[in-house]
Amino acid sequence: MQSPIHVTSEIGKLKTVMLHRPGHEIENVYPDILHRMLVDDIPYLPIAQEEHDYFAKTLKDQGIEVLYFAKLAAEALADDQVKNEFLEKMLAESGHAAGAVHDALKEYLLSMDTQAMVDKIIAGVRKDEIHTKFVSLAEMAEDADYPFFMDPMPNAYFTRDPQASIGDGITINHMTFKARQRESLFTEYIIKHNPRFANKGVHVWRDRYHDTRIEGGDELVLSDHVFAIGISQRTSADAIMDIARNLFKDSNYDTVVAIHIPHNHAMMHLDTVFTMINYDQFTVHPQILDGGKIDTYILHPGKDGEIEIQHRTDLQKVLEEVLDKPEIDLIPTGNGDPIVAPREQWNDGSNTLTIAPGEVVTYDRNYVSNDLLRKHGILVHEVRSSELSRGRGGPRCMSCPIVREDLKN
Ligand SMILES: NC(=O)NCCC[C@H](N)C(=O)O
């Protein structure tokens, strides 16, 4: 049976992608919680939605099927028993495993139709939306001024991160920060219960019930047997060993390239500084390369289930070797200029979504990087980015490929 998920490269023609249109969760962010919500500013929702619709249209105009995360989630929860089980888990992960607030939240959420319930959970539930007769001392005395019973999920539009498609399977991720951890519970239910995916042979390479951390922005499928991953603020080395073990055991993947990037907010994931855009072309933020060098580790299956690790520092050579290419073209963000490069990287100038070999979607504001891509022969579709970019993610972050065509060679 053909798996409904099929992604054997970063660049094969994109057939199906999953997005999330930003919703009311964006308007539940206010200055005191910006930092904890992992955003630097508050997008103006109507314009963010217009920009997102334009992004979706750009993809649809190229014949790409666009699926929406919240709709897939609502479809997955059509059965009452499944919905109840999901809600119990979601409430527990939101800090309300039992008690008066749990009961009131559950009653409130179940009073809605399933789509409205999903949208509401993503948007967050304010304390003044529900009425509880009894609250605990903790609820009365601690955080009395905090406005939410359930936090908003303002990063839900970065569908790249809670999960990642690899081959015919997926990783459902234990994300690093609390602000994003609940997002992948939706993914778990989509894979288990949405008719498009349920019982269709989707291999879960790694589920979300681990202590070690991994996020999709760090997961790059370079080919049908080479997988690259960032050792980053969001993905830990232990999780990389775990995913490598699982891929080596049960898939065609025989090479994992782990790239150590700076652990900071501007470069939180590998795809904020490095993306693949053609058979032999990549974008790279020059600041991650120290005189062209970066700590890189090549993992291969060893004897008796062991993993062999080689340490390298020349990323270009590593890519030539693992992809078997005579030469790799690393295209520097912002043309390597000391001001333009960090400015455009900050607004996701390195974060390209490749929709076919040599054809990408980028933010319009990164015009220096975009011009340079064109000079390197890349076809660039620019999308609007004034508000979307405030969430600190670009077109790759905002998209989760579900199906790509296999590469010809
Ligand atoms: N793959 C990505 O780099 N995603 C961007 C995520 C931005 C979001 N504000 C976060 O900090 O998780």
The ligand as a MOL file (V3000), in Angstrom:
LIG
                    3D

  0  0  0     0  0            999 V3000
M  V30 BEGIN CTAB
M  V30 COUNTS 12 11 0 0 0
M  V30 BEGIN ATOM
M  V30 1 N 11.4170 25.7960 11.5110 0
M  V30 2 C 11.4390 26.9800 12.0960 0
M  V30 3 O 12.4860 27.6140 12.2010 0
M  V30 4 N 10.3160 27.4210 12.6650 0
M  V30 5 C 10.1540 28.7040 13.2220 0
M  V30 6 C 9.5340 28.6380 14.5610 0
M  V30 7 C 9.3590 29.9970 15.2020 0
M  V30 8 C 8.6960 29.9440 16.5440 0
M  V30 9 N 8.4660 31.2530 17.0170 0
M  V30 10 C 9.5350 29.1640 17.5460 0
M  V30 11 O 10.3350 29.8150 18.2430 0
M  V30 12 O 9.3760 27.9670 17.6870 0
M  V30 END ATOM
M  V30 BEGIN BOND
M  V30 1 1 1 2
M  V30 2 2 2 3
M  V30 3 1 2 4
M  V30 4 1 4 5
M  V30 5 1 5 6
M  V30 6 1 6 7
M  V30 7 1 7 8
M  V30 8 1 8 9
M  V30 9 1 8 10
M  V30 10 2 10 11
M  V30 11 1 10 12
M  V30 END BOND
M  V30 END CTAB
M  END
